[in-house]
Amino acid sequence: IGEPAREAIRASVGDSVEHGVPPRDAARVIRSSIGLTERDATAVTNRLVKLRDEGVENALDRAEKYAGRLLRRRAQTIAVNEALTASAEGQRQLWQQARGKGLLTGAERKTLIQSDPCPICSSMAGEVVGIDEDFSLGLPPFHVNCRCVEGIVA
């Protein structure tokens, strides 16, 4: 997405998190700031061509509805991923504040907590790193629709 859309999404997600707006509702706002991906736009065109080839009378209307579904799905994905990114950053800042108050030493270790194992995150199963270190694949969320989080190891 372009920078203006990226800035609109950041503002929308920030405001949504600040005011307790759920990702599903934030997605409706985000939808007005984005467009279809190139892949999805191609899929819509292909759907239109197929429907016309099949002689479907309202092919264009159906293709437009399909585009709307894809756009809603994309907006939902963006909203959820941005909310998870903000949550993960909030967790890391909380740990820094706890260290500043003497509640943590900085020597703590953290591990990956998988909510939905997948081929990407399962490669890090059991990985333990310092509280200020990145995992082998970086910091959560590790991929689109990643629900894994990091937690301190006792």
DSSP file with accessible surface (Angstrom, degrees, kcal/mol):
  #  RESIDUE AA STRUCTURE BP1 BP2  ACC     N-H-->O    O-->H-N    N-H-->O    O-->H-N    TCO  KAPPA ALPHA  PHI   PSI    X-CA   Y-CA   Z-CA
    1    1 A I              0   0   81      0, 0.0    33,-0.1     0, 0.0     2,-0.0   0.000 360.0 360.0 360.0 157.6    0.0    0.0    0.0
    2    2 A G     >  -     0   0   45      1,-0.1     4,-2.6     4,-0.0     5,-0.2  -0.275 360.0-103.6 -77.3 166.6    1.1    3.6   -0.5
    3    3 A E  H  > S+     0   0   89      1,-0.2     4,-2.8     2,-0.2     5,-0.2   0.885 118.3  54.4 -61.7 -42.1    2.3    5.9    2.3
    4    4 A P  H  > S+     0   0  103      0, 0.0     4,-2.2     0, 0.0    -1,-0.2   0.937 112.5  44.2 -60.0 -41.5   -0.9    7.9    2.6
    5    5 A A  H  > S+     0   0   19      2,-0.2     4,-2.6     1,-0.2    -2,-0.2   0.908 112.3  53.3 -66.2 -40.1   -2.9    4.7    3.1
    6    6 A R  H  X S+     0   0   95     -4,-2.6     4,-2.6     1,-0.2    -1,-0.2   0.926 110.1  47.3 -59.9 -43.4   -0.3    3.4    5.5
    7    7 A E  H  X S+     0   0  111     -4,-2.8     4,-2.4     2,-0.2    -1,-0.2   0.900 111.3  50.9 -66.1 -40.0   -0.5    6.6    7.5
    8    8 A A  H  X S+     0   0   37     -4,-2.2     4,-2.5    -5,-0.2    -2,-0.2   0.911 111.2  48.6 -63.3 -40.7   -4.3    6.4    7.6
    9    9 A I  H  X S+     0   0    8     -4,-2.6     4,-3.1     2,-0.2     5,-0.3   0.932 110.3  50.8 -65.0 -45.5   -4.2    2.8    8.8
   10   10 A R  H  X S+     0   0  135     -4,-2.6     4,-2.8     1,-0.2     5,-0.2   0.927 112.6  46.6 -57.3 -46.1   -1.7    3.7   11.5
   11   11 A A  H  X S+     0   0   52     -4,-2.4     4,-2.7     2,-0.2     5,-0.2   0.934 113.7  48.2 -62.8 -44.2   -3.9    6.5   12.7
   12   12 A S  H  X S+     0   0   13     -4,-2.5     4,-2.5     2,-0.2    -2,-0.2   0.927 114.5  44.8 -63.1 -45.9   -7.0    4.3   12.6
   13   13 A V  H  X S+     0   0   11     -4,-3.1     4,-3.0     2,-0.2     5,-0.3   0.932 113.5  50.6 -66.2 -44.2   -5.4    1.4   14.5
   14   14 A G  H  X S+     0   0   37     -4,-2.8     4,-2.6    -5,-0.3    -2,-0.2   0.940 113.7  44.4 -58.6 -47.6   -3.8    3.8   17.0
   15   15 A D  H  X S+     0   0   88     -4,-2.7     4,-2.1    -5,-0.2     6,-0.2   0.902 113.3  51.9 -63.1 -40.1   -7.2    5.5   17.7
   16   16 A S  H  <>S+     0   0   12     -4,-2.5     5,-3.0    -5,-0.2     4,-0.4   0.929 112.1  44.6 -64.3 -44.6   -8.9    2.1   17.8
   17   17 A V  H ><5S+     0   0   82     -4,-3.0     3,-1.1     1,-0.2    -2,-0.2   0.937 113.1  51.8 -64.5 -45.0   -6.5    0.7   20.4
   18   18 A E  H 3<5S+     0   0  144     -4,-2.6    -1,-0.2    -5,-0.3    -2,-0.2   0.866 117.9  37.4 -60.2 -36.2   -6.6    3.8   22.4
   19   19 A H  T 3<5S-     0   0  133     -4,-2.1    -1,-0.3    -5,-0.2    -2,-0.2   0.299 113.6-111.0-103.5   9.3  -10.4    3.8   22.5
   20   20 A G  T < 5 +     0   0   64     -3,-1.1    -3,-0.2    -4,-0.4    -4,-0.1   0.777  56.3 163.2  71.1  27.6  -11.0    0.1   22.8
   21   21 A V      < -     0   0   57     -5,-3.0    -1,-0.2    -6,-0.2    -2,-0.1  -0.665  40.1-118.9 -80.3 127.1  -12.5   -0.4   19.4
   22   22 A P    >>  -     0   0   65      0, 0.0     4,-2.4     0, 0.0     3,-0.7  -0.295  20.9-113.1 -65.2 150.7  -12.4   -4.1   18.4
   23   23 A P  H 3> S+     0   0   48      0, 0.0     4,-2.4     0, 0.0     5,-0.2   0.847 115.5  59.8 -52.6 -36.1  -10.3   -5.0   15.3
   24   24 A R  H 3> S+     0   0  172      1,-0.2     4,-0.9     2,-0.2    55,-0.1   0.923 109.9  41.7 -61.7 -40.9  -13.5   -6.0   13.4
   25   25 A D  H <> S+     0   0   79     -3,-0.7     4,-1.1     1,-0.2     3,-0.5   0.895 112.3  54.2 -73.3 -37.5  -14.9   -2.5   13.7
   26   26 A A  H  X S+     0   0    3     -4,-2.4     4,-2.7     1,-0.2     3,-0.3   0.868 100.8  62.2 -62.3 -33.5  -11.5   -0.9   13.0
   27   27 A A  H  X S+     0   0    4     -4,-2.4     4,-2.5     1,-0.2    -1,-0.2   0.867  97.3  57.0 -61.2 -34.6  -11.4   -3.0    9.8
   28   28 A R  H  X S+     0   0  165     -4,-0.9     4,-0.6    -3,-0.5    -1,-0.2   0.889 110.6  43.5 -65.5 -36.4  -14.6   -1.2    8.6
   29   29 A V  H >< S+     0   0   80     -4,-1.1     3,-0.9    -3,-0.3     4,-0.3   0.919 113.3  51.3 -72.4 -42.7  -12.7    2.2    8.9
   30   30 A I  H >X S+     0   0    0     -4,-2.7     3,-2.9     1,-0.2     4,-0.6   0.876  95.9  70.8 -62.3 -35.7   -9.6    0.8    7.3
   31   31 A R  H >< S+     0   0   63     -4,-2.5     3,-0.9     1,-0.3    -1,-0.2   0.843  93.9  55.3 -53.3 -33.3  -11.5   -0.5    4.4
   32   32 A S  T << S+     0   0  104     -3,-0.9    -1,-0.3    -4,-0.6    -2,-0.2   0.637 106.7  52.4 -76.6  -9.1  -12.0    3.0    3.2
   33   33 A S  T <4 S+     0   0   36     -3,-2.9     2,-0.3    -4,-0.3    -1,-0.2   0.463 106.9  52.7-102.9  -5.5   -8.3    3.7    3.2
   34   34 A I    <<  -     0   0   21     -3,-0.9     2,-0.2    -4,-0.6    41,-0.1  -0.773  60.4-151.4-126.3 171.6   -7.1    0.7    1.1
   35   35 A G        -     0   0   38     -2,-0.3     2,-0.1     1,-0.1    -2,-0.0  -0.674  42.0 -68.3-126.8-174.1   -7.7   -0.9   -2.2
   36   36 A L        -     0   0   55     -2,-0.2    -1,-0.1     1,-0.1     2,-0.1  -0.443  50.0-112.1 -74.7 152.3   -7.4   -4.5   -3.5
   37   37 A T     >  -     0   0   48     -2,-0.1     4,-2.7     1,-0.1     5,-0.2  -0.347  33.0-105.9 -71.8 164.7   -4.0   -6.1   -3.8
   38   38 A E  H  > S+     0   0  168      1,-0.2     4,-2.3     2,-0.2     5,-0.2   0.918 122.7  52.2 -59.1 -41.7   -2.8   -6.8   -7.3
   39   39 A R  H  > S+     0   0  208      1,-0.2     4,-2.1     2,-0.2    -1,-0.2   0.921 111.3  45.5 -61.0 -45.6   -3.5  -10.5   -6.8
   40   40 A D  H  > S+     0   0   16      2,-0.2     4,-2.3     1,-0.2    -1,-0.2   0.890 110.2  53.8 -68.0 -38.4   -7.1   -9.8   -5.6
   41   41 A A  H  X S+     0   0   41     -4,-2.7     4,-2.3     1,-0.2    -1,-0.2   0.913 109.6  48.9 -61.2 -40.8   -7.7   -7.4   -8.5
   42   42 A T  H  X S+     0   0   70     -4,-2.3     4,-2.9    -5,-0.2    -1,-0.2   0.909 109.0  53.3 -63.6 -40.7   -6.6  -10.1  -10.9
   43   43 A A  H  X S+     0   0   29     -4,-2.1     4,-2.3     2,-0.2    -2,-0.2   0.898 108.3  49.9 -62.3 -39.2   -8.9  -12.6   -9.2
   44   44 A V  H  X S+     0   0   22     -4,-2.3     4,-2.6     2,-0.2    -1,-0.2   0.934 111.6  48.0 -65.3 -44.7  -11.9  -10.2   -9.6
   45   45 A T  H  X S+     0   0   81     -4,-2.3     4,-2.7     1,-0.2    -2,-0.2   0.929 111.9  49.8 -61.3 -44.2  -11.1   -9.8  -13.3
   46   46 A N  H  X S+     0   0  100     -4,-2.9     4,-2.6     1,-0.2    -1,-0.2   0.892 109.9  51.1 -61.2 -39.9  -10.8  -13.5  -13.7
   47   47 A R  H  X S+     0   0   87     -4,-2.3     4,-2.7     2,-0.2    -1,-0.2   0.925 110.5  49.3 -62.9 -44.1  -14.1  -14.0  -11.9
   48   48 A L  H  X S+     0   0   30     -4,-2.6     4,-2.6     2,-0.2     5,-0.2   0.942 112.1  47.6 -60.4 -46.8  -15.8  -11.5  -14.2
   49   49 A V  H  X S+     0   0   72     -4,-2.7     4,-2.8     1,-0.2    -2,-0.2   0.930 113.1  48.7 -61.3 -44.9  -14.4  -13.1  -17.3
   50   50 A K  H  X S+     0   0  125     -4,-2.6     4,-1.7     1,-0.2    -1,-0.2   0.930 112.0  48.2 -62.6 -44.7  -15.5  -16.6  -16.1
   51   51 A L  H  <>S+     0   0    8     -4,-2.7     5,-2.6     1,-0.2    -1,-0.2   0.911 113.4  47.5 -63.7 -40.7  -19.0  -15.4  -15.3
   52   52 A R  H ><5S+     0   0  147     -4,-2.6     3,-1.5     1,-0.2    -1,-0.2   0.906 109.5  53.2 -66.5 -40.9  -19.4  -13.7  -18.7
   53   53 A D  H 3<5S+     0   0  133     -4,-2.8    -1,-0.2     1,-0.3    -2,-0.2   0.819 107.8  51.9 -61.9 -31.3  -18.0  -16.8  -20.5
   54   54 A E  T 3<5S-     0   0  117     -4,-1.7    -1,-0.3    -5,-0.2    -2,-0.2   0.446 118.5-115.4 -83.1  -2.9  -20.7  -18.8  -18.7
   55   55 A G  T < 5 +     0   0   61     -3,-1.5     2,-0.3     1,-0.2    -3,-0.2   0.710  51.2 170.3  77.9  21.1  -23.3  -16.4  -19.8
   56   56 A V    > < -     0   0   32     -5,-2.6     3,-1.1    -6,-0.2    -1,-0.2  -0.519  28.0-146.8 -69.6 126.7  -24.2  -15.1  -16.4
   57   57 A E  T 3  S+     0   0  197     -2,-0.3     3,-0.3     1,-0.3    -1,-0.1   0.886  93.6  38.9 -66.4 -41.7  -26.5  -12.1  -16.8
   58   58 A N  T 3> S+     0   0   77      1,-0.2     4,-2.4     2,-0.1    -1,-0.3  -0.158  74.6 137.2-102.5  42.8  -25.4  -10.1  -13.8
   59   59 A A  H <> S+     0   0    3     -3,-1.1     4,-2.5     1,-0.2    -1,-0.2   0.885  70.1  50.2 -57.9 -44.0  -21.7  -11.0  -14.1
   60   60 A L  H  > S+     0   0   82     -3,-0.3     4,-2.5     2,-0.2    -1,-0.2   0.927 110.5  49.3 -65.1 -43.1  -20.5   -7.5  -13.3
   61   61 A D  H  > S+     0   0   90      1,-0.2     4,-2.2     2,-0.2    -1,-0.2   0.921 112.8  47.8 -60.5 -44.0  -22.6   -7.1  -10.2
   62   62 A R  H  X S+     0   0  118     -4,-2.4     4,-2.2     2,-0.2    -1,-0.2   0.891 110.8  50.8 -66.1 -38.7  -21.4  -10.5   -8.9
   63   63 A A  H  X S+     0   0    3     -4,-2.5     4,-2.5    -5,-0.2    -1,-0.2   0.900 109.7  51.1 -65.2 -38.5  -17.8   -9.6   -9.6
   64   64 A E  H  X S+     0   0  115     -4,-2.5     4,-2.2     2,-0.2    -2,-0.2   0.897 109.1  50.1 -66.1 -39.1  -18.2   -6.3   -7.7
   65   65 A K  H  X S+     0   0  139     -4,-2.2     4,-2.2     2,-0.2    -1,-0.2   0.904 109.7  51.5 -64.6 -39.5  -19.7   -8.2   -4.8
   66   66 A Y  H  X S+     0   0   43     -4,-2.2     4,-2.5     2,-0.2    -2,-0.2   0.932 108.3  51.6 -61.6 -43.4  -16.7  -10.5   -4.9
   67   67 A A  H  X S+     0   0   21     -4,-2.5     4,-2.5     1,-0.2    -2,-0.2   0.907 108.1  52.7 -60.8 -39.6  -14.3   -7.5   -4.9
   68   68 A G  H  X S+     0   0   21     -4,-2.2     4,-2.6     1,-0.2    -1,-0.2   0.902 108.2  49.8 -62.8 -41.2  -16.2   -6.2   -1.9
   69   69 A R  H  X S+     0   0  118     -4,-2.2     4,-2.5     2,-0.2    -2,-0.2   0.918 111.7  48.6 -63.3 -43.2  -15.7   -9.5    0.0
   70   70 A L  H  X S+     0   0    7     -4,-2.5     4,-2.5     2,-0.2    -2,-0.2   0.902 111.8  49.4 -64.1 -39.1  -12.0   -9.5   -0.8
   71   71 A L  H  X S+     0   0   40     -4,-2.5     4,-2.7     2,-0.2    -2,-0.2   0.915 110.5  49.6 -67.1 -41.3  -11.6   -5.9    0.3
   72   72 A R  H  X S+     0   0  117     -4,-2.6     4,-2.5     2,-0.2    -2,-0.2   0.925 111.7  49.7 -62.3 -41.9  -13.5   -6.6    3.6
   73   73 A R  H  X S+     0   0  139     -4,-2.5     4,-2.5     2,-0.2    -2,-0.2   0.924 111.6  48.3 -63.2 -42.5  -11.2   -9.6    4.2
   74   74 A R  H  X S+     0   0   47     -4,-2.5     4,-2.6     2,-0.2     5,-0.2   0.928 111.3  49.6 -64.6 -44.1   -8.1   -7.5    3.5
   75   75 A A  H  X S+     0   0    0     -4,-2.7     4,-2.7     1,-0.2    -1,-0.2   0.920 111.4  49.7 -61.4 -41.5   -9.2   -4.8    5.8
   76   76 A Q  H  X S+     0   0   50     -4,-2.5     4,-2.6     2,-0.2     5,-0.3   0.926 110.7  49.8 -63.1 -43.9   -9.9   -7.3    8.6
   77   77 A T  H  X S+     0   0   34     -4,-2.5     4,-2.6     1,-0.2    68,-0.2   0.930 112.3  47.3 -61.1 -45.6   -6.5   -8.9    8.1
   78   78 A I  H  X S+     0   0   26     -4,-2.6     4,-2.8     2,-0.2     5,-0.3   0.939 112.3  49.8 -61.9 -46.4   -4.8   -5.5    8.3
   79   79 A A  H  X S+     0   0    2     -4,-2.7     4,-2.3    -5,-0.2    -2,-0.2   0.936 114.0  44.3 -60.1 -46.6   -6.8   -4.5   11.4
   80   80 A V  H  X S+     0   0   20     -4,-2.6     4,-2.5     2,-0.2     5,-0.2   0.943 115.0  48.1 -65.4 -45.8   -6.0   -7.7   13.3
   81   81 A N  H  X S+     0   0   19     -4,-2.6     4,-2.3    -5,-0.3    -2,-0.2   0.907 113.0  47.7 -64.4 -39.8   -2.3   -7.7   12.3
   82   82 A E  H  X S+     0   0   72     -4,-2.8     4,-2.4    -5,-0.2    -1,-0.2   0.898 111.5  50.6 -68.3 -38.0   -1.8   -4.1   13.3
   83   83 A A  H  X S+     0   0   25     -4,-2.3     4,-2.4    -5,-0.3    -2,-0.2   0.916 111.5  48.4 -64.7 -40.2   -3.6   -4.6   16.6
   84   84 A L  H  X S+     0   0   49     -4,-2.5     4,-2.5     2,-0.2    -2,-0.2   0.892 110.5  51.1 -66.8 -38.3   -1.4   -7.6   17.3
   85   85 A T  H  X S+     0   0   56     -4,-2.3     4,-2.3    -5,-0.2    -2,-0.2   0.934 111.6  47.5 -62.9 -45.1    1.7   -5.6   16.4
   86   86 A A  H  X S+     0   0   42     -4,-2.4     4,-2.5     1,-0.2    -2,-0.2   0.910 111.9  50.5 -63.2 -40.2    0.6   -2.8   18.8
   87   87 A S  H  X S+     0   0   80     -4,-2.4     4,-2.2     2,-0.2    -2,-0.2   0.918 109.9  49.4 -64.6 -42.8   -0.1   -5.3   21.5
   88   88 A A  H  X S+     0   0   14     -4,-2.5     4,-2.1     2,-0.2    -1,-0.2   0.914 111.9  48.6 -64.1 -41.5    3.3   -7.0   21.2
   89   89 A E  H  X S+     0   0   82     -4,-2.3     4,-2.4     1,-0.2    -1,-0.2   0.906 109.0  54.0 -65.4 -38.9    5.1   -3.6   21.3
   90   90 A G  H  X S+     0   0   37     -4,-2.5     4,-2.4     2,-0.2    -2,-0.2   0.902 106.6  52.2 -61.0 -39.4    3.0   -2.7   24.4
   91   91 A Q  H  X S+     0   0   68     -4,-2.2     4,-2.1     2,-0.2    -2,-0.2   0.934 109.8  48.3 -62.0 -45.4    4.2   -5.9   26.1
   92   92 A R  H  X S+     0   0   40     -4,-2.1     4,-1.9     1,-0.2    -2,-0.2   0.909 112.0  49.0 -64.1 -39.1    7.9   -5.1   25.3
   93   93 A Q  H  X S+     0   0   88     -4,-2.4     4,-2.4     2,-0.2    -1,-0.2   0.890 107.9  55.0 -68.2 -36.0    7.4   -1.5   26.7
   94   94 A L  H  X S+     0   0   96     -4,-2.4     4,-2.5     1,-0.2    -2,-0.2   0.922 107.0  50.4 -61.1 -43.2    5.7   -2.9   29.8
   95   95 A W  H  X S+     0   0   22     -4,-2.1     4,-2.1     1,-0.2    -1,-0.2   0.900 109.6  50.9 -63.5 -38.2    8.8   -5.1   30.4
   96   96 A Q  H  X S+     0   0  117     -4,-1.9     4,-2.3     2,-0.2    -1,-0.2   0.917 110.8  48.3 -65.3 -41.9   11.1   -2.1   30.0
   97   97 A Q  H  X S+     0   0  113     -4,-2.4     4,-1.4     2,-0.2    -2,-0.2   0.906 109.9  52.4 -64.6 -40.0    9.0   -0.1   32.5
   98   98 A A  H  <>S+     0   0   18     -4,-2.5     5,-2.7     1,-0.2     6,-1.0   0.886 109.0  50.2 -63.2 -37.9    9.1   -3.0   35.0
   99   99 A R  H ><5S+     0   0   71     -4,-2.1     3,-1.6     4,-0.2    -1,-0.2   0.916 106.9  54.6 -65.3 -41.6   12.9   -3.1   34.6
  100  100 A G  H 3<5S+     0   0   72     -4,-2.3    -1,-0.2     1,-0.3    -2,-0.2   0.801 109.8  47.5 -62.0 -27.4   13.0    0.6   35.3
  101  101 A K  T 3<5S-     0   0  166     -4,-1.4    -1,-0.3    -5,-0.1    -2,-0.2   0.351 119.6-110.2 -93.5   2.0   11.0    0.1   38.6
  102  102 A G  T < 5S+     0   0   62     -3,-1.6    -3,-0.2     2,-0.2    -2,-0.1   0.588  88.5 117.0  82.4   8.3   13.3   -2.8   39.6
  103  103 A L  S   <S+     0   0  131     -5,-2.7     2,-0.3    -6,-0.2    -4,-0.2   0.737  80.6  33.1 -80.7 -24.8   10.6   -5.5   39.1
  104  104 A L        -     0   0   30     -6,-1.0    -2,-0.2    -9,-0.1    -1,-0.1  -0.952  68.4-150.6-125.8 152.9   12.7   -7.1   36.4
  105  105 A T        -     0   0  109     -2,-0.3    -1,-0.1    -3,-0.1    -2,-0.0   0.681  38.8-116.9 -95.1 -21.4   16.5   -7.3   36.2
  106  106 A G  S    S+     0   0   24    -11,-0.0    26,-0.3     3,-0.0    25,-0.2   0.264 100.1  91.6  97.3 -11.4   17.0   -7.4   32.4
  107  107 A A        +     0   0   79     23,-0.1    -3,-0.0    24,-0.1     0, 0.0   0.439  58.6 119.5 -92.6  -1.0   18.5  -10.9   32.7
  108  108 A E        -     0   0   38     22,-0.1    23,-2.0     1,-0.1     2,-0.3  -0.170  56.1-138.2 -62.0 158.8   15.1  -12.6   32.2
  109  109 A R  E     -AB 130 153A 112     44,-0.6    44,-2.9    21,-0.2     2,-0.3  -0.840  12.8-154.9-116.6 154.1   14.6  -14.9   29.3
  110  110 A K  E     -AB 129 152A   2     19,-3.2    19,-2.4    -2,-0.3     2,-0.3  -0.923   5.7-165.4-129.4 157.3   11.5  -15.1   27.0
  111  111 A T  E     -AB 128 151A  32     40,-2.8    40,-2.4    -2,-0.3     2,-0.4  -0.891  30.5 -94.8-135.6 165.2   10.1  -17.9   24.9
  112  112 A L  E     - B   0 150A  15     15,-0.8     2,-0.6    12,-0.3    14,-0.3  -0.656  27.6-157.6 -82.9 132.6    7.5  -18.1   22.1
  113  113 A I  E     - B   0 149A  87     36,-3.5    36,-2.3    -2,-0.4     2,-0.4  -0.954  14.0-152.9-111.1 110.3    4.0  -19.0   23.1
  114  114 A Q        +     0   0   59     -2,-0.6    34,-0.1    34,-0.2    36,-0.0  -0.703  22.3 175.5 -88.3 131.7    2.2  -20.5   20.1
  115  115 A S  S    S+     0   0   66     -2,-0.4    -1,-0.2     1,-0.3    33,-0.1   0.753  84.4  17.1 -99.3 -33.5   -1.5  -20.2   19.9
  116  116 A D  S    S-     0   0  117      2,-0.0    -1,-0.3     0, 0.0    31,-0.2  -0.796  86.6-138.2-138.0  89.6   -2.0  -21.7   16.4
  117  117 A P        +     0   0   94      0, 0.0     3,-0.0     0, 0.0    -3,-0.0  -0.204  31.8 168.0 -54.0 138.5    1.1  -23.7   15.4
  118  118 A C     >  -     0   0   30      1,-0.0     4,-2.9     0, 0.0     5,-0.3  -0.932  51.1 -96.5-143.6 166.5    2.1  -23.3   11.8
  119  119 A P  H  > S+     0   0  116      0, 0.0     4,-0.6     0, 0.0    -1,-0.0   0.841 121.4  50.9 -57.5 -31.7    5.1  -24.1    9.7
  120  120 A I  H >4 S+     0   0   79      1,-0.2     3,-0.5     2,-0.2     4,-0.2   0.972 119.4  31.6 -71.6 -53.4    6.6  -20.6   10.2
  121  121 A C  H >4 S+     0   0    0      1,-0.2     3,-2.1    -5,-0.2     4,-0.2   0.804 106.9  69.5 -78.5 -28.0    6.3  -20.4   14.0
  122  122 A S  H >< S+     0   0   55     -4,-2.9     3,-1.5     1,-0.3    -1,-0.2   0.787  87.0  69.0 -64.2 -21.3    6.8  -24.1   14.7
  123  123 A S  T << S+     0   0   83     -4,-0.6    -1,-0.3    -3,-0.5    -2,-0.2   0.706 101.2  48.3 -67.6 -16.1   10.4  -23.7   13.6
  124  124 A M  T X  S+     0   0    1     -3,-2.1     3,-2.6    -4,-0.2   -12,-0.3   0.313  78.7 139.5-103.9   6.8   10.9  -21.6   16.8
  125  125 A A  T <  S+     0   0   62     -3,-1.5     3,-0.1     1,-0.3   -12,-0.1  -0.279  77.9   9.4 -55.0 129.2    9.2  -24.0   19.2
  126  126 A G  T 3  S+     0   0   65    -14,-0.3    -1,-0.3     1,-0.3     2,-0.2   0.404  90.3 147.6  81.3  -2.8   11.2  -24.1   22.4
  127  127 A E    <   -     0   0   45     -3,-2.6   -15,-0.8   -15,-0.0     2,-0.4  -0.463  26.1-170.3 -69.2 132.2   13.4  -21.2   21.4
  128  128 A V  E     +A  111   0A  59     -2,-0.2     2,-0.3   -17,-0.2   -17,-0.2  -0.995  10.6 167.0-126.9 129.6   14.5  -19.1   24.4
  129  129 A V  E     -A  110   0A  12    -19,-2.4   -19,-3.2    -2,-0.4     6,-0.1  -0.861  42.6 -77.3-134.0 168.3   16.2  -15.7   24.1
  130  130 A G  E >   -A  109   0A   9     -2,-0.3     3,-2.1   -21,-0.2   -21,-0.2  -0.276  47.9-107.7 -63.4 156.5   17.1  -12.8   26.3
  131  131 A I  T 3  S+     0   0    6    -23,-2.0    -1,-0.1     1,-0.3   -22,-0.1   0.792 121.1  41.8 -60.9 -27.0   14.3  -10.4   27.1
  132  132 A D  T 3  S+     0   0   94    -26,-0.3    -1,-0.3   -24,-0.2     2,-0.2   0.339 100.4  95.4-100.4   7.1   15.8   -7.7   24.8
  133  133 A E  S <  S-     0   0  101     -3,-2.1     2,-0.2     1,-0.0    -4,-0.1  -0.638  71.6-120.9 -99.5 156.6   16.7  -10.1   22.0
  134  134 A D        -     0   0   97     -2,-0.2     5,-0.2     1,-0.1    -4,-0.1  -0.601  27.9-115.0 -86.5 153.6   14.8  -11.0   18.9
  135  135 A F  B >   -C  138   0B   6      3,-2.4     3,-2.2    -2,-0.2    -1,-0.1  -0.284  44.3 -89.4 -74.8 172.7   13.8  -14.6   18.1
  136  136 A S  T 3  S+     0   0   82      1,-0.3     3,-0.1   -12,-0.1    -1,-0.1   0.802 132.6  40.2 -59.3 -26.2   15.4  -16.3   15.1
  137  137 A L  T 3  S-     0   0   88      1,-0.3     2,-0.4   -16,-0.1    -1,-0.3   0.226 120.2-108.6-105.0  13.0   12.6  -14.9   12.9
  138  138 A G  B <   -C  135   0B  20     -3,-2.2    -3,-2.4     2,-0.0    -1,-0.3  -0.810  59.5 -29.9 104.8-140.4   12.4  -11.5   14.6
  139  139 A L  S    S-     0   0   55     -2,-0.4    -5,-0.1     2,-0.2   -51,-0.0  -0.896  82.3 -55.9-119.8 150.4    9.6  -10.3   16.9
  140  140 A P  S    S+     0   0    5      0, 0.0     2,-0.1     0, 0.0     9,-0.1  -0.348 110.3  54.5 -68.0 153.0    5.9  -11.2   16.9
  141  141 A P        -     0   0   30      0, 0.0    -2,-0.2     0, 0.0     8,-0.1   0.513  69.7-178.3 -72.1 141.7    3.8  -11.1   15.0
  142  142 A F        -     0   0   30      1,-0.1     2,-0.3    -2,-0.1    -3,-0.0   0.666  62.6  -2.2 -85.2 -20.2    6.0  -13.2   12.7
  143  143 A H  S >  S-     0   0   50    -62,-0.0     3,-1.9   -22,-0.0    -1,-0.1  -0.959  97.8 -57.0-159.7 171.2    3.7  -13.3    9.7
  144  144 A V  T 3  S+     0   0   93     -2,-0.3     3,-0.1     1,-0.3   -66,-0.1  -0.354 124.2   9.8 -60.0 134.2    0.3  -12.3    8.5
  145  145 A N  T 3  S+     0   0   77    -68,-0.2     2,-0.3     1,-0.2    -1,-0.3   0.653  89.2 158.7  66.6  20.6   -2.4  -13.7   10.8
  146  146 A C    <   -     0   0    2     -3,-1.9    -1,-0.2     1,-0.1   -62,-0.0  -0.563  21.7-178.7 -73.5 131.9    0.2  -14.8   13.4
  147  147 A R        +     0   0   96     -2,-0.3    -1,-0.1   -31,-0.2     2,-0.1   0.250  40.7 120.6-113.4   9.5   -1.3  -15.2   16.9
  148  148 A C        -     0   0    7    -32,-0.1     2,-0.3   -34,-0.1   -34,-0.2  -0.449  40.0-172.1 -76.8 149.5    1.9  -16.2   18.7
  149  149 A V  E     -B  113   0A  73    -36,-2.3   -36,-3.5    -2,-0.1     2,-0.4  -0.821  21.3-114.4-132.4 171.4    3.2  -14.1   21.5
  150  150 A E  E     -B  112   0A  11     -2,-0.3     2,-0.3   -38,-0.2   -38,-0.2  -0.871  30.1-175.7-111.4 146.5    6.3  -13.9   23.7
  151  151 A G  E     -B  111   0A  12    -40,-2.4   -40,-2.8    -2,-0.4     2,-0.2  -0.984  30.5-102.5-141.2 150.6    6.3  -14.7   27.4
  152  152 A I  E     -B  110   0A  64     -2,-0.3     2,-0.5   -42,-0.2   -42,-0.3  -0.507  33.3-132.8 -72.7 136.5    8.9  -14.5   30.2
  153  153 A V  E      B  109   0A  59    -44,-2.9   -44,-0.6    -2,-0.2    -1,-0.1  -0.784 360.0 360.0 -91.1 129.8   10.3  -17.9   31.2
  154  154 A A              0   0  143     -2,-0.5    -1,-0.0   -46,-0.1   -44,-0.0  -0.332 360.0 360.0 -72.8 360.0   10.4  -18.5   35.0
